[in-house]
Amino acid sequence: MTASTLDTSARTPLKGWLAVLAVTLGIFSLVTTEILPIGLLTPIGEDFRITPGTAGLTMTLPGFLAALAAPAVTVAAGRLDRKNLLCALMVVLALSDVLAATAHAYWAVLVSRVLVGLVIGAFWAIGSGLAARLVGPERAGTATAVIFSAVPLGSVLGVPAGTFLGELFGWRAAFAVMAVFTAGVLAALAWALPPLPSTGATRLGVLREMTRQRATRLGLAVTVLVVLAHFGTYTYVTPLLRQVTQVSPELITVFLFVYGTAGIAGNFVAGAAIARDLRLTFLTAAGLIGVVTCALPFLGDTEPGALALLVIWGFAYGAVPVCSGTWFARAAPQAPEAASVLFTSSFQATLSAGALLGGLVVDAVSVPAVMVTGGVVALLAVAVLSRARSA
């Protein structure tokens, strides 16, 4: 009898899907907390009298630490029940939100972001691979798409809502609300998740073996390039909308909401498309991101032009996490948790590198310059995938 059968045999389908929903809410809380500063960079920078690039460290720190935490915590956890581990991680996330909301110095905000990074790495690595254990292998594809929908939902609901709260009540209010929400997610996980004993501790040797496979290396290369391009540019989309498009702070919330809505659509369209051609779906998403970010400084000087490009961008990026996660899962079907660890580490490390390098370009040159630079990097990912197809 398989681990998935053991996990689902005594549970009703409804309980399984409620557990999937609880995990989705957990990842939504993680994603929202991680990218919340995107809509708040300006007020955070003004409050602490720092440059946009320095404020961008709030995006950089969590990703780098998540990249380290994904393998470290998963390996260290050994055979610890995954339900208990996920609940403990939600407690830490709530504490990090409280720390950010009450911080009176920028270093305290950065400490809170360190905690966020530790939680993200471990929760993502474990939670993103639980679909089969919660609802069974035959429904795992749909459940995985639902779980990954938390990524664009963080953009469509989390970031615009946080930006709106920040404009009305100050940026600290956004983190305070996330602390309350995360406490609710903790309760949902504790109630909905079944016991999830480890089905086999992830070992560093398994991760090393995966990186020797050609398919894994290609997935790493494309993920690094696309995520680097996206977060090197999207981290600074609010300054772009203010400086180039000259959008009012209130309207920026609407723009980000539309972007996120398109991302949800892209997530589910990609979920269906990768069943037919994963490589082509990934290539298309990368190409659209590259074209849009290159075009934004030139065609995004009007509100309709910027909004249209953001819709395309959101749709394309919505496909990226599910494409990347599926790529790693297919490369190592015998080790699903290890595949999730590798996906999480590569994704989060590059997310931070993108935000960091983007901040350097913004401070040294300009916001439009970082958009074009990111676009070129995304198009390089297209070249890598195209060359691999013809090889």
Secondary structure, 3 states (H helix, E strand, C coil): CCHHHHHHCCCCHHHHHHHHHHHHHHHHHHHHHHHHHHHCHHHHHHHHCCCHHHHCHHHHHHHHHHHHHHHHHHHHHCCCCHHHHHHHHHHHHHHHHHHHHHCCCHHHHHHHHHHHHHHHHHHHHHHCCCHHHHHCHHHHHHHHHHHHCHHHHHHHHHHHHHHHHHHHHCHHHHHHHHHHHHHHHHHHHHHHCCCCCCCCCCCHHHHHHHHCCHHHHHHHHHHHHHHHHHHHHHCCHHHHHHHHHCCCHHHHHHHHHHHHHHHHHHHHHHHHHHHHHHHHHHHHHHHHHHHHHHHHHHHCCCHHHHHHHHHHHHHHHHHHHHHHHHHHHHHCCCCHHHHHHHHHHHHHHHHHHHHHHHHHHHHHCCHHHHHHHHHHHHHHHHHHHHHHHHC
